[in-house]
Amino acid sequence: MQVTSAESTELFVGPADAPLQLVRVTLDGFAEAVEVRVSGDGLSGSASGLDIVEVPVVVERAVVGERRAALVHAAHAQAAFEFVVAEPGWTMFMISHFHYDPVWWNTQGAYTSLWTEDPPGKARQTNAFELVHAHLEMARREPEYKFVLAEVDYLKPYWDTHPEDRADLRRLMKQGRVEIMGGTYNEPNTNLTSPETTIRNFVHGIGFQRDVLGGHPQTAWQLDVFGHDPQFPGMAADAGLTSSSWARGPHHQWGPMHSEGGVTGMQFCSEFEWIAPSGRGLLTHYMPAHYGAGWAMDESTSVMQAEQAAYRLFEELKKVALTRNVLLPVGTDYTPPNKWVTEIHRQWNSRYTWPRFVCALPSEFFTAVRTELDARGLVASPQTRDMNPIYTGKDVSFIDTKQAN
């Protein structure tokens, strides 16, 4: 009978204003449940269990990041470990979405026609009309489910050909469960086109999303653009947007987590004020692990496995978050709803107080960031640097020529 491992976690249980930090203890050779106790400098807690036991620990004089020597006892076995004081109050906003690539790989018409992967791949890709329908159906079935719709390339054809869904879309928007966002017709790669192309994108994008659909686009959803005009945040602010989010930028084309240094190599937080030469700007979230970061948990064979995948992402993304709020994009190219996201929302939050993992919308994330900054008397760091990823320009230039024309 032995204690094979003990580690402090970022998890908390108990009251939100007085949470208890969990220590995860792994036991081996015990035939029945035993009491597991944790002790140390200002540390105390106990729980009963078998195999893997999560022990709620009272931490006195808590200083976030402080390391303390600790002991775990289980019957006659014990083990020493290092306890790291964690910070409660974190929330991970799981943003369900799908990305759409009209013109890039195929025509707009082809992407709204009836096609699916054959054979199906890991992303379960399918056509635009089926995707909008699938996400709507998920929202109808699951009251916790929220999702975003962005590019007008698929929104307008769907709206025109499926009038039976218009009332539901507007109802879900009013309930705060669907966010119409982007504010542009598509996702313009603004470093390779003229400002006139960008302006037309805003005029036709916001015009349709706001004046036809009845949405309130606030966030420039530039997930997959291959470059950023330094003046873009100023133009977006002039068009009435207040925030932006994108995955491709400095460090690595798929986000800094994919670079050699990982997220710790970032030179600024994932949230910042992106300032244009005009002086106007947007509160911006740079997706450190790419816009498909949260989709991989769809491959999990159980909700517990999916939760652990989400938790590992949380541990990485929080390292560069400006506030105690993390944005996890749950989706990738042409993807239906993730099969685990609502179960995580329900089950995770029924077991843990912090961090919370919630189905959410980008507007809720940006509101939470601003609220915490205001409460702490802080402002997001202004960034005026070149935000472009490094590309050779071959396919990128070709696609932008087609879009511009």
Secondary structure as UniProt FT lines:
FT   STRAND          2..13
FT   TURN            16..17
FT   STRAND          20..28
FT   STRAND          34..40
FT   TURN            41..42
FT   STRAND          43..49
FT   STRAND          52..59
FT   TURN            60..61
FT   TURN            64..65
FT   STRAND          67..74
FT   TURN            75..76
FT   STRAND          77..84
FT   STRAND          91..96
FT   TURN            103..105
FT   HELIX           108..111
FT   TURN            122..123
FT   HELIX           128..141
FT   TURN            143..144
FT   STRAND          147..149
FT   HELIX           152..161
FT   HELIX           163..165
FT   HELIX           166..174
FT   TURN            175..176
FT   STRAND          178..180
FT   TURN            190..191
FT   HELIX           195..211
FT   STRAND          219..221
FT   TURN            223..224
FT   TURN            230..231
FT   HELIX           232..238
FT   TURN            239..240
FT   STRAND          243..246
FT   TURN            253..254
FT   HELIX           256..258
FT   TURN            260..261
FT   HELIX           263..265
FT   STRAND          271..275
FT   TURN            277..278
FT   STRAND          281..286
FT   TURN            288..289
FT   TURN            291..292
FT   HELIX           293..299
FT   HELIX           303..317
FT   HELIX           318..320
FT   STRAND          325..330
FT   HELIX           341..351
FT   STRAND          356..359
FT   HELIX           362..376
FT   STRAND          382..383
FT   HELIX           394..404
//
